[in-house]
Amino acid sequence: MYRFLLRPKWIGFHLLVIAAIATMINLGFWQLHRLDERQAFNALIEERYDAPAVALDDLLAPETELGGIEWRPVSASGTYLPDEPILIANRSQGGRAGLDVVAPMRLIDGRILLVNRGFIPLAQETPPRLPALEVEIVARLRLSQEKRLGQLSDAAEGDLEVAQRIDIDRLARQLPGEVVPMYVDLIESNPAEVGGLPEPVAAPVLGERNHLSYAVQWFIFSTAVAVGWVLAVRRSIGVRRSEAAER
């Protein structure tokens, strides 16, 4: 009665069902992993984002693990280099497309700190001028940005006036000195920015998104496939029993 389940087309069906269930279960656990990552990120932001600012050199020592201080506010003072800013393309903020404006600042010890002054919408024709060359700033530490799958690449050679990301190693090639291994998002400066632009970089959006609901959906789909397999087998067995009874 059950030998038909070992026929080639049924074996193919079994394998397809097993593969589908395994894939869906793995996707469910992947979404749970994404949820764990998101919760950890939210906790990190809540812990560090509004912490009191400390001096840059007190936090960014040579032995410091950079990921352990990202998002921490720091204070620094120095002189903006008077050259044209570096524009970071393909940014968005508040539902608008635009650019981030990065200004290199020479610190007192001679190193250069990349300062993301903030966001300007595409309608802004020219980048806002520097508030002054000598400034004191409060800003948040950020890790160098890396190219992600599907993103555009920057030219390998030459100076970049417009870059796709704040890749410190790449931008350091065009700067006259040692570059600090993290950049900063500007919070405030003294003298202050002029005319309300650039806009401060928006805070990261917290929340758990839909990872949990997606995980539940994948587990439900895998259960539905298993139930469908059982129903298909039972129906085939019932058909064969009826045919055998009629003979």
Residue pairs with C-beta under 8 A, 6 or more apart in sequence:
1 237
1 240
1 241
1 244
2 237
4 10
4 236
4 240
5 14
5 233
13 229
13 232
14 229
17 225
17 226
17 228
17 229
20 222
20 225
21 222
21 225
21 226
24 218
24 219
24 221
24 222
24 225
25 218
25 219
25 222
27 218
28 214
28 215
28 216
28 217
28 218
28 219
28 222
29 215
31 211
31 212
31 214
31 215
31 218
32 211
32 212
32 215
34 211
35 208
35 211
35 212
35 215
38 207
38 208
38 209
38 211
39 208
41 204
42 206
42 207
42 208
44 71
45 71
45 203
45 204
45 206
46 206
48 70
48 71
48 72
49 71
49 73
49 140
49 203
49 204
50 73
51 72
51 73
52 73
53 73
53 74
53 75
53 138
53 187
54 72
54 73
54 74
54 75
55 74
55 75
55 76
56 74
56 75
56 76
56 107
56 113
56 180
57 109
59 69
59 72
59 74
59 141
60 69
60 74
60 141
60 180
60 181
60 182
66 143
66 181
66 182
67 143
69 141
69 182
70 141
70 142
70 143
70 182
71 140
71 141
71 142
72 140
72 141
73 138
73 139
73 140
73 141
73 187
74 138
74 139
74 140
74 141
74 184
75 136
75 137
75 138
76 105
76 107
76 113
76 136
76 137
76 139
76 184
77 107
77 108
77 134
77 135
77 136
77 137
78 105
78 106
78 107
78 108
78 113
78 134
78 135
79 105
79 106
79 133
79 134
79 135
80 103
80 104
80 105
80 106
80 115
80 130
80 132
80 133
80 134
80 135
81 103
81 104
81 105
81 106
81 112
81 175
81 176
82 130
82 133
83 104
84 127
84 161
85 101
85 102
85 103
85 117
85 127
86 101
86 102
86 103
86 104
86 114
86 160
86 161
86 162
86 163
86 171
87 99
87 100
87 101
87 102
87 127
87 161
87 162
87 163
88 99
88 100
88 101
88 102
88 116
88 162
88 163
88 164
88 165
88 166
89 99
89 162
89 163
89 164
90 97
90 152
90 164
91 97
91 98
91 99
91 100
91 119
92 98
93 119
93 199
93 201
93 202
94 202
96 121
96 122
97 121
97 122
98 119
98 120
98 121
98 122
98 124
99 119
99 120
99 122
99 127
99 162
100 116
100 117
100 118
100 119
100 120
100 166
100 198
100 201
101 116
101 117
101 118
101 119
101 120
101 127
101 128
101 198
102 114
102 115
102 116
102 117
102 163
102 166
102 171
102 183
103 114
103 115
103 117
103 130
104 112
104 113
104 114
104 115
104 175
104 179
105 112
105 113
105 114
105 115
105 135
105 137
106 112
106 113
106 177
107 113
107 180
110 177
110 178
111 177
111 178
111 179
111 180
112 172
112 175
112 176
112 177
112 178
112 179
112 180
113 179
113 180
113 183
113 184
114 166
114 168
114 171
114 179
114 180
114 183
114 184
115 137
115 139
115 183
115 184
115 186
116 139
116 142
116 166
116 183
116 184
116 185
116 186
116 201
117 128
117 186
117 193
117 198
118 185
118 186
118 193
118 197
118 198
118 199
118 200
118 201
119 198
119 199
119 200
119 201
119 202
120 127
120 128
120 197
120 198
120 199
124 197
127 198
128 193
128 194
128 195
128 197
128 198
129 194
131 189
131 191
131 192
131 193
131 194
132 191
135 189
135 190
135 191
136 189
136 190
137 184
137 186
137 187
137 188
137 189
137 190
138 186
138 187
138 188
138 189
139 184
139 185
139 186
139 187
140 184
140 185
140 187
141 182
141 183
141 184
142 166
142 182
142 183
142 184
142 185
143 182
144 166
144 167
144 168
144 169
144 181
144 182
144 183
145 165
145 166
145 167
146 165
146 167
147 153
147 164
147 165
147 167
151 164
151 165
152 164
153 164
154 160
154 163
154 164
154 165
154 167
154 170
159 174
160 170
160 171
160 174
163 170
163 171
166 183
168 179
168 180
168 181
168 182
168 183
171 179
172 179
185 200
185 201
186 193
186 198
186 200
186 201
187 200
